[in-house]
Amino acid sequence: MNALSRREEETLLKTTKARALKECDQVVRDFAECATGRTVSVVWACRDQYKSLQECMLQ
């Protein structure tokens, strides 16, 4: 069984997250723009942007 050490796992996660945020920069900006000034209503008002953000991050 090959497993990553805790340190390797954290490094991989950090690198992957940074890469995803870089590649999804415009989608993140769209969601942030929609969410600005909202609190609870962000859930339904920005649903489409959130779905797009999730799809981009999973690629």
C-alpha positions in Angstrom: 0.0 0.0 0.0 1.4 3.4 -1.0 0.2 6.3 1.1 1.3 9.9 1.3 2.7 11.3 4.5 0.8 14.0 6.2 3.3 16.6 4.9 3.1 15.3 1.3 -0.7 15.3 1.5 -0.8 18.9 2.8 1.7 20.1 0.1 -0.3 18.4 -2.6 -3.5 19.9 -1.4 -2.1 23.4 -1.2 -0.5 23.2 -4.6 -3.7 21.8 -6.2 -5.8 24.5 -4.6 -3.5 27.3 -5.7 -3.5 25.9 -9.3 -7.3 25.6 -9.3 -7.8 29.2 -8.0 -5.4 30.5 -10.7 -7.1 28.6 -13.5 -10.6 29.6 -12.2 -9.7 33.2 -11.5 -12.5 34.8 -13.6 -15.1 32.4 -12.2 -14.0 33.2 -8.7 -14.3 37.0 -9.5 -17.8 36.5 -10.9 -18.9 34.7 -7.7 -17.2 37.3 -5.5 -18.9 40.2 -7.4 -22.3 38.5 -7.0 -21.7 37.9 -3.3 -20.6 41.4 -2.5 -23.0 43.1 -0.2 -25.1 40.0 0.4 -25.5 37.8 3.5 -28.1 35.1 3.5 -29.4 35.9 0.0 -26.1 34.9 -1.5 -27.4 31.3 -1.4 -30.1 31.8 -4.0 -28.9 35.0 -5.7 -25.5 33.5 -6.7 -26.5 29.9 -7.2 -25.4 29.8 -10.9 -22.1 31.4 -10.2 -21.5 29.0 -7.3 -22.2 26.0 -9.5 -19.8 27.3 -12.1 -17.2 27.8 -9.5 -17.6 24.3 -8.2 -17.4 22.8 -11.7 -14.3 24.8 -12.4 -12.6 23.8 -9.2 -13.3 20.1 -9.8 -11.6 20.0 -13.2 
